[in-house]
């Protein structure tokens, strides 16, 4: 299982050190893995657009399924938020959108 988190591109290395964006993404995923008790996770923290990061990892690892939350999918006239919408339309595999409420 692969966990993917994206952080803003401007959070990249400065003077050879990672800025808080990447560190926060990695720390968040590490906490999630530890709290789950599962041992079979690989984490990926990538700069840039979340949908592009998820799609890139899915393609690179030959994913069979992408699971993404529906966070941000609420609002007038919106059926899908931009991240789950982009993933659903561009994924190289099946996509499951789960309720995050």
C-alpha positions in Angstrom: 0.0 0.0 0.0 1.3 3.5 -0.9 0.4 6.7 0.9 0.8 9.9 -1.1 1.0 13.4 0.2 1.7 16.6 -1.8 3.1 19.8 -0.5 3.5 23.2 -2.1 6.3 23.4 -4.6 7.8 26.5 -2.9 8.3 24.3 0.2 11.4 22.7 -1.4 14.9 22.5 -0.1 16.6 25.8 0.9 20.3 25.7 1.4 20.2 21.9 1.3 17.5 21.6 4.0 13.9 20.6 3.6 11.4 23.2 4.5 8.4 22.5 6.7 6.1 21.6 3.8 7.8 18.3 3.1 8.7 17.6 6.7 5.0 18.2 7.7 3.8 15.9 4.9 6.2 13.1 6.0 5.5 13.5 9.7 1.7 13.3 9.0 2.1 10.1 7.0 4.4 8.6 9.5 1.9 9.2 12.3 -0.9 7.7 10.2 1.2 4.6 9.5 2.1 4.2 13.2 -1.4 4.7 14.4 -2.7 2.1 11.9 -0.4 -0.7 13.2 0.1 -1.8 9.6 3.6 -2.6 8.4 3.0 -2.7 4.6 3.0 1.0 3.8 5.3 3.0 1.5 5.1 6.7 1.8 5.6 9.3 -0.9 5.9 13.1 -0.2 6.0 15.0 -3.5 5.9 18.7 -4.3 3.1 20.2 -6.4 -0.5 19.4 -7.3 -2.0 16.6 -5.1 -3.8 15.0 -8.1 -0.7 15.0 -10.2 1.3 13.5 -7.3 -1.2 10.7 -6.7 -1.5 9.9 -10.4 2.3 9.9 -10.8 2.8 7.4 -7.9 -0.1 5.3 -9.2 1.5 5.0 -12.6 5.0 4.4 -11.2 3.9 1.6 -8.9 1.3 0.0 -11.2 -1.5 0.6 -8.8 -4.7 -1.4 -9.1 -6.8 1.0 -7.1 -6.6 4.6 -5.9 -8.6 5.6 -2.8 -9.2 9.3 -2.3 -11.3 11.3 0.0 -14.1 13.6 -1.0 -12.8 16.5 1.1 -13.5 19.7 -0.7 -16.3 18.3 -2.8 -19.1 20.3 -1.1 -20.5 23.6 -2.3 -23.0 25.0 -4.8 -22.9 23.1 -8.1 -19.9 21.0 -7.2 -20.2 17.3 -7.6 -16.5 16.5 -7.3 -13.7 18.5 -5.9 -10.8 19.2 -8.2 -8.5 16.5 -6.8 -10.9 13.6 -6.8 -12.3 14.8 -10.1 -8.9 15.0 -11.8 -8.0 11.6 -10.4 -11.3 10.0 -11.5 -10.8 11.3 -15.0 -7.1 10.5 -15.5 -6.3 7.5 -13.4 -4.6 4.5 -14.9 -6.7 2.2 -12.7 -9.9 2.0 -10.6 -10.7 4.9 -8.3 -12.7 4.7 -5.0 -13.9 8.1 -3.6 -14.7 7.8 0.1 -16.6 10.1 2.3 -14.4 12.1 4.7 -17.2 13.5 6.8 
